[in-house]
Amino acid sequence: MKSAIAALGLAMLAGTAAGQQYAVADGYRTCPPAQTSQGLSVVESTCGTLTPPSFSSAAFASLAELQSAAAARDAFTQSVSEYGNCVTRFIDSYRRPGADANSQAPDQAACAHSWAQDQIVQAMRDFGRACVDFSNRSMVDASIEPWSGACYPSASSQNG
């Protein structure tokens, strides 16, 4: 009898674990564009408007242009960090006594933060592509000062 109960318990545990894995694999949630737009509007008065740089069609003609774009990328990264902190404070303001527990504003604000993170990823990718293109051209074109630096930030780990 004990072994039957133990087997049943293990089966239930395995079923629950399998269900959770399935939910994670198929349940990846992204914010719909409408909710992201609402989130950007909700936090705008508190956190401001975030304007991502556009490197999608960048074709750097000089090392100075590349370095200027890298500075813009780095400044945007810092802006996203500050924006994220502001959004976190906004969301936390709904976790106090007396706050409207039914408000959609915290979820919408989270979508605004998610959008900001997506923008930083896109800016990094676009800058990296343009940087690699410049680096390649600088190695074959004597009129361009060579660039052999990093086009993507190095991954850092908190764990060492």
Phi, psi and omega in degrees: 000315180298322181291327178293319178293318179297318179296319178296317178297317178294320179297318179295318179296316179295320178296320179294315180296318179295321178296320179294319179297319179296318181295322179291317183293315183262350187260022180299125185255133171235159180277133174296151181307322180296318181289325176296316178299318177296319179297317178298321178292320183297319184267354184303315183292333181268317189250353180085187181251132180260123181246108181286146175287155179248116176245008187298329179243023182289138174220092185293132181260347181210163177297325178297319177296319178298314181294324177295318178293323178297321178295320178295320177298314181295321178295321179294320177303316179294320178298320179295322178298314179294319178299315179299319177297320179294316179297321178299316177297321178300312180297316180298333179294341177270000180253039180238159178301135178091352179285153180289107182289343181264001182293139176273354185303317179298319178294319179295319178297321177299325177293324177296319178293319177300318177300316180298319178296320177297323180294322179293321177297315180296318179297319178297315180297311182296317177298315181301316179297314180294324179293315178298318177300314179298316180301316179297315179296323182292339179278340182246346182251111183294342181279351180253132177296127185298145176234122177232018180281184181279136177262342178237143178295147179286146178284132178244153181236137177288340185271357178088000000 
